Amino acid sequence: MAIRLSALFSALLLLLSLSDSILGVIGVGVGINYGQIANNLPSPARVSYLLQSLNISRVKLYDADPKVLSAFANSNIEFVIGLGNEYLLNMTDPIKAQDWIEQHVQPFIPRTKITCITVGNEILSGNDNQLMSYLLPAMQSVYAALVNLGLNKQVYVTTAHSLAILGNSFPPSSGSFRQDLGEYIHSILNFHAQVNSPFLINVYPFFAYKDSPDQVLLDYVLFQPNNGTIDPITNLNYDNMLYAQVDAVYSAIKAMGHTDIDVKISETGWPSKGDPNEVGATVENAGIYNSNLLRRIEAKQGTPANPSVPIDVYVFALFNENLKPGPASERNYGLYYPDGTPVYNIGLPVYNVGSRGNLPQLDSSSSDMIVRNSIAHLVRDAVFGVLLFTILV
């Protein structure tokens, strides 16, 4: 019996090791934006099951929906939660900020892994000067509340920006922030350095291509083979626009006197459908963009100016959202339709949203990523089987 148990235990350790290595291939380094501006999405419990089956380890919300946070309890998925722009004025009041943390964060920790709060979204690229003036005080109040509650070591505070805050983005080594935003950004950067939180940017090469399809090479924005663009100052070659934009942000931060702040991509994606004037918004381009992006993330690739720092990305978005305002593209960034069908084939499994108890159904025509997902599930099931057999024997 002892020999049998020892052999089974060794097998269990081997399977666990294989499971870790296989399950980590897809999940490490990539997060997903889970927007909910729709009236046809599956329940948070079913979304939790879907994301765990995909080995997604990080999720970004635009609010702090208690139904979602409860559904993901004990899932080991890390959450970025959001404070909407409409909350900024209240969050400048330290008492109200602490009340919000006590109601929307503290009750869910540690069962749900909340690791970040984004205070507002793209505030500085708007035209509301009063809202801009609220941003840093709100971030400071939220952080102070986390300190008071002993949560500041596990939950960091930041805000997300659009690339419209840049005054210059090319060449990347000459990236700079808009002069009219300098005072706001300098103070925010000092805050990031003080509390050790990252600078978040929403990056969409699609916008550049849509606005100037005759001047911007499609292969360059889709990570496809191309000759690239040379930065004449550093002589670095950029074979895709995303990396050039990220390095432009790093340069802008450096020009403000900081080399101690990480840059993370809080949103990037490509729409599968758009209005007639939204050039490039197609299923084919969306599939190419996200597939190539995922390959670069899996390779833990850095940018030309920061090759040793793997890009940190939250893909936009999990689902198409049928109630989002604006052009058609805004409603068509999802990797999935609400019924669990992938919008395009980049190796994602079909998920039966009406059958939470079953594993995702896999499309046999999909790419090798599906094979990895299938193997991962088999290994996981084998691990549980060995463990159960050991207990019974």
C-alpha positions in Angstrom: 0.0 0.0 0.0 2.8 2.4 0.9 4.6 1.8 -2.4 1.3 2.3 -4.3 0.6 5.6 -2.5 4.2 6.7 -3.1 3.9 6.0 -6.8 0.5 7.7 -7.0 1.9 10.7 -5.1 4.8 10.9 -7.5 2.4 10.7 -10.5 0.3 13.5 -8.9 3.3 15.8 -8.5 4.2 15.1 -12.2 0.7 15.9 -13.4 0.5 19.0 -11.2 3.8 20.2 -12.8 2.5 19.5 -16.3 -0.8 21.2 -15.4 1.0 24.3 -14.2 3.1 24.6 -17.3 0.3 24.0 -19.7 -2.3 26.1 -18.0 0.1 28.9 -17.6 0.7 29.3 -21.4 -2.5 31.2 -22.1 -3.2 32.9 -18.9 0.2 34.5 -18.0 0.6 38.0 -19.1 -2.8 38.7 -20.5 -5.9 40.2 -18.9 -9.4 40.8 -20.3 -11.7 43.8 -20.1 -15.2 42.6 -19.0 -17.6 45.4 -19.9 -21.3 45.1 -19.3 -23.1 47.8 -21.3 -25.5 45.2 -22.7 -28.8 43.5 -22.0 -28.0 40.1 -23.3 -24.8 38.9 -21.4 -24.5 35.6 -19.6 -24.7 35.7 -15.8 -21.5 36.6 -13.9 -21.3 33.0 -12.6 -21.2 31.6 -16.2 -18.7 34.2 -17.1 -16.5 33.1 -14.2 -16.6 29.6 -15.5 -15.8 30.7 -19.0 -12.7 32.7 -17.9 -11.4 30.0 -15.7 -11.7 27.5 -18.5 -9.7 29.9 -20.7 -7.1 30.2 -17.9 -7.5 34.0 -17.9 -5.9 35.1 -14.7 -6.7 38.8 -14.7 -10.0 40.7 -15.3 -10.7 44.4 -15.5 -14.1 45.9 -14.7 -15.3 49.4 -15.2 -17.2 49.4 -11.9 -17.3 47.3 -8.7 -20.3 45.2 -9.5 -21.0 43.1 -6.3 -22.6 40.3 -8.4 -19.4 39.9 -10.4 -17.1 40.1 -7.5 -19.2 37.5 -5.6 -19.3 35.2 -8.6 -15.5 35.1 -8.9 -14.9 34.4 -5.2 -12.2 31.7 -4.7 -11.5 31.7 -8.4 -7.9 33.0 -8.0 -8.6 35.6 -10.8 -7.2 39.0 -10.1 -9.5 42.0 -10.5 -9.0 45.6 -11.5 -12.2 47.4 -10.4 -13.2 50.9 -11.5 -14.6 54.1 -10.0 -16.5 55.8 -12.7 -15.9 59.4 -13.6 -19.2 60.4 -12.0 -17.7 59.4 -8.6 -14.7 61.7 -8.7 -16.1 64.6 -6.8 -17.3 62.4 -4.0 -13.9 60.6 -3.8 -12.1 63.9 -3.1 -13.7 63.6 0.3 -11.6 61.2 2.4 -14.6 60.1 4.5 -16.7 59.3 1.4 -13.7 57.5 -0.2 -13.3 55.3 2.9 -17.0 54.6 2.9 -16.8 53.4 -0.7 -13.8 51.1 0.0 -15.6 49.7 3.0 -18.7 48.9 0.9 -17.2 47.9 -2.4 -13.8 46.4 -1.7 -13.3 45.3 1.9 -16.3 42.8 2.0 -14.9 40.8 -1.0 -11.3 40.5 0.1 -9.6 38.0 0.3 -12.1 35.6 -1.3 -12.1 37.7 -4.5 -8.6 39.0 -5.4 -9.0 42.7 -6.0 -5.6 44.1 -6.8 -6.2 47.5 -8.3 -8.7 50.4 -8.4 -8.8 52.7 -11.4 -10.1 56.1 -10.4 -11.8 57.5 -13.5 -11.2 56.7 -17.1 -9.6 59.0 -19.7 -10.2 62.1 -17.6 -7.3 64.1 -18.9 -8.2 63.7 -22.6 -11.7 65.1 -22.0 -12.7 68.8 -21.9 -14.0 69.0 -18.3 -11.3 71.0 -16.4 -13.2 70.7 -13.2 -13.2 66.9 -13.5 -9.4 67.0 -14.2 -8.9 69.0 -11.0 -10.7 66.3 -9.0 -8.6 63.4 -10.4 -5.5 63.5 -8.2 -7.3 64.4 -5.0 -9.7 61.5 -5.6 -6.7 59.1 -6.2 -5.1 60.3 -3.0 -8.2 59.9 -0.9 -8.8 56.3 -2.2 -5.2 55.4 -1.5 -5.4 56.9 2.0 -8.6 54.9 2.7 -6.7 51.7 1.7 -3.9 52.6 4.0 -6.4 53.2 6.9 -7.9 49.8 6.3 -4.6 48.0 5.8 -5.2 47.1 2.2 -2.7 49.3 0.4 -0.1 46.5 0.1 -2.5 44.4 -1.9 -4.6 47.0 -3.8 -2.9 49.7 -5.8 -4.5 52.9 -7.1 -4.2 54.4 -10.6 -6.2 55.8 -13.5 -6.4 55.0 -17.2 -5.5 57.5 -20.0 -6.0 57.6 -23.7 -3.1 58.4 -26.0 -4.7 61.8 -26.6 -2.7 63.1 -23.6 0.4 62.9 -25.8 1.5 66.1 -27.6 4.1 64.2 -29.6 4.3 60.4 -30.3 6.8 60.1 -33.1 9.6 59.3 -33.0 9.0 57.2 -29.8 12.1 58.5 -28.2 10.7 62.1 -28.4 7.3 61.3 -26.9 5.9 64.1 -24.8 2.7 65.0 -23.0 0.5 67.9 -24.1 1.7 71.1 -22.6 -1.7 72.1 -21.3 -1.8 68.8 -19.2 1.7 69.1 -17.8 0.7 70.3 -14.4 -1.9 67.5 -13.9 0.4 64.8 -15.3 3.5 65.8 -13.3 1.6 65.6 -10.0 0.0 62.2 -11.0 3.4 60.8 -11.9 4.7 61.9 -8.5 1.8 60.0 -6.9 2.6 56.9 -8.9 6.2 57.0 -7.9 5.3 57.5 -4.3 2.9 54.6 -4.0 4.5 52.4 -6.6 1.5 52.1 -8.9 1.6 51.8 -12.7 0.7 54.3 -15.4 -2.2 52.9 -17.5 -2.9 53.7 -21.1 -5.6 52.7 -23.5 -3.9 52.0 -26.9 -5.7 51.5 -30.2 -3.7 51.4 -33.4 -7.0 50.9 -35.1 -7.8 54.5 -34.6 -4.7 55.6 -36.4 -5.4 53.3 -39.4 -9.1 54.3 -39.5 -8.2 58.0 -39.7 -5.4 57.7 -42.2 -5.6 54.4 -44.1 -3.6 55.8 -47.0 -0.7 56.8 -44.8 -0.7 54.0 -42.2 0.4 50.6 -43.3 -2.2 47.9 -42.3 0.5 45.3 -41.7 2.3 47.7 -39.3 -0.8 48.1 -37.1 -1.7 44.4 -37.2 1.7 43.0 -36.2 2.1 41.5 -39.6 5.5 41.2 -41.4 6.7 44.6 -42.6 9.9 46.7 -42.8 8.9 48.7 -39.8 9.7 52.3 -38.9 13.1 53.5 -37.7 13.4 55.9 -34.8 16.0 58.3 -36.2 17.3 59.2 -32.7 17.8 55.8 -31.2 18.0 53.8 -34.5 15.6 51.3 -33.0 13.3 49.6 -35.5 9.5 49.3 -34.7 7.7 46.6 -36.6 4.3 47.5 -35.1 2.5 50.7 -34.0 1.5 49.5 -30.5 5.1 49.2 -29.3 6.0 52.6 -30.8 3.1 54.1 -28.9 4.0 52.4 -25.6 7.6 53.6 -25.9 6.4 57.1 -26.7 4.6 57.1 -23.3 7.7 55.9 -21.6 9.7 58.8 -23.2 7.0 61.3 -22.1 7.2 60.0 -18.5 11.0 60.2 -18.6 10.8 63.8 -19.9 8.9 64.6 -16.7 11.7 63.3 -14.6 10.6 59.7 -13.9 12.2 56.4 -14.8 10.6 54.6 -11.9 7.1 54.1 -13.2 5.8 51.1 -15.1 3.5 51.5 -18.1 0.7 49.0 -18.6 -1.8 48.7 -21.4 -5.3 48.9 -19.8 -7.1 48.5 -23.1 -6.2 47.5 -26.6 -8.2 45.7 -29.3 -9.7 45.8 -32.7 -13.4 45.9 -33.7 -14.8 43.2 -35.9 -17.5 45.5 -37.4 -17.9 49.2 -37.9 -19.8 51.9 -39.7 -19.1 52.4 -43.4 -16.6 55.1 -42.6 -14.7 53.0 -40.1 -12.1 51.6 -42.4 -10.5 48.4 -41.3 -13.2 47.3 -38.8 -13.5 43.7 -40.1 -13.7 40.2 -38.6 -10.5 39.3 -40.5 -8.5 42.3 -39.1 -9.7 41.8 -35.6 -8.7 38.2 -35.6 -5.3 39.0 -37.0 -4.7 41.8 -34.5 -5.6 39.9 -31.4 -4.0 36.6 -32.5 -0.7 38.3 -33.2 -0.9 40.3 -30.0 -1.5 37.1 -28.0 1.6 35.5 -29.6 3.7 38.4 -28.5 2.4 38.3 -25.0 3.1 34.5 -24.9 6.6 35.2 -26.0 7.0 37.7 -23.1 8.2 40.2 -25.6 9.2 43.8 -24.6 9.3 46.9 -26.7 12.4 48.0 -28.6 13.3 50.6 -26.0 12.4 48.2 -23.1 13.1 44.7 -24.3 13.5 43.2 -20.9 10.0 44.4 -19.7 7.3 42.2 -21.2 4.2 44.1 -22.3 1.4 44.0 -19.8 -2.0 44.0 -21.6 -5.7 43.9 -20.9 -7.4 43.0 -24.2 -10.6 44.8 -25.0 -13.0 43.1 -24.7 -14.6 39.9 -23.6 -18.0 40.4 -25.1 -19.7 42.5 -27.8 -21.8 45.1 -25.9 -25.0 45.9 -27.7 -26.0 49.0 -25.7 -22.7 51.0 -26.0 -23.3 54.4 -27.5 -21.2 55.8 -30.4 -20.2 54.3 -33.8 -20.9 50.6 -34.6 -17.3 49.7 -33.7 -17.9 50.5 -30.1 -20.4 47.6 -29.9 -18.1 45.1 -31.7 -14.8 44.8 -29.9 -15.7 41.5 -28.2 -13.8 38.2 -28.5 -17.2 36.5 -27.8 -20.8 37.0 -28.8 -23.1 37.0 -25.7 -24.2 33.4 -26.6 -20.7 32.1 -26.0 -19.7 31.8 -29.7 -16.3 33.3 -30.6 -16.6 36.3 -33.0 -13.6 35.0 -35.0 -11.3 32.0 -34.9 -8.1 32.6 -32.9 -8.3 29.3 -31.1 -10.9 30.2 -28.5 -13.4 27.4 -27.5 -17.1 27.7 -28.0 -18.8 28.1 -24.6 -22.4 26.9 -24.0 -23.7 29.7 -21.8 -26.8 27.8 -21.0 -25.0 24.8 -19.5 -22.7 25.9 -16.7 -21.9 22.4 -15.6 -20.2 21.4 -18.8 -16.7 22.2 -20.0 -16.5 24.5 -23.0 -17.3 22.8 -26.3 -14.3 22.9 -28.6 -14.4 23.6 -32.3 -12.3 21.0 -33.9 -11.3 23.3 -36.7 -9.6 25.8 -34.4 -5.9 26.3 -34.1 -3.3 24.9 -31.8 -4.5 27.1 -28.9 -7.5 24.8 -28.7 -5.3 21.8 -28.5 -3.5 23.4 -25.5 -6.8 24.1 -23.9 -8.0 20.5 -24.4 -4.7 19.1 -23.0 -5.0 21.5 -20.0 -8.4 20.2 -19.2 -7.3 16.6 -19.5 -4.4 17.1 -17.3 -6.5 18.9 -14.7 -9.1 16.0 -14.8 -6.2 13.5 -14.4 -4.9 15.3 -11.4 -8.2 15.2 -9.7 -8.6 11.5 -10.7 -5.3 10.6 -9.2 -6.0 12.5 -6.0 -9.4 10.9 -5.6 -8.0 7.4 -6.2 -5.3 8.0 -3.7 -7.8 9.0 -1.1 -10.1 6.0 -1.8 -7.3 3.5 -1.7 
